[in-house]
Amino acid sequence: MRTAGLGKNLEQWCEEIQEEKNNANRWERRFQEVQA
């Protein structure tokens, strides 16, 4: 079985998920600042 391509895809998925989390955290912070 060749998993090189799969591993690369998994890394890309992890990076995208991290970016989504960072964006969500940024929006949460902005939202809290507006509410404060």
C-alpha positions as CSV (number, residue, x, y, z in Angstrom):
1,M,0.0,0.0,0.0
2,R,1.2,3.5,-0.8
3,T,0.4,6.0,1.9
4,A,2.7,8.8,0.8
5,G,-0.1,10.7,-0.9
6,L,-2.5,10.0,2.0
7,G,0.0,11.3,4.5
8,K,0.4,14.5,2.5
9,N,-3.4,14.9,2.4
10,L,-3.6,14.4,6.1
11,E,-1.0,17.0,6.7
12,Q,-2.9,19.4,4.5
13,W,-6.2,18.6,6.3
14,C,-4.5,19.3,9.7
15,E,-3.2,22.6,8.4
16,E,-6.6,23.6,7.2
17,I,-8.3,22.6,10.5
18,Q,-5.7,24.7,12.4
19,E,-6.5,27.7,10.2
20,E,-10.2,27.2,10.8
21,K,-9.6,27.1,14.5
22,N,-7.5,30.2,14.4
23,N,-10.2,32.0,12.4
24,A,-12.9,30.9,14.9
25,N,-10.8,32.1,17.8
26,R,-10.2,35.4,16.2
27,W,-13.9,35.9,15.6
28,E,-14.8,34.9,19.1
29,R,-12.3,37.4,20.5
30,R,-13.7,40.1,18.3
31,F,-17.3,39.2,19.3
32,Q,-16.4,39.3,23.0
33,E,-14.8,42.7,22.6
34,V,-18.0,44.0,21.0
35,Q,-20.1,42.7,23.9
36,A,-17.8,44.0,26.6
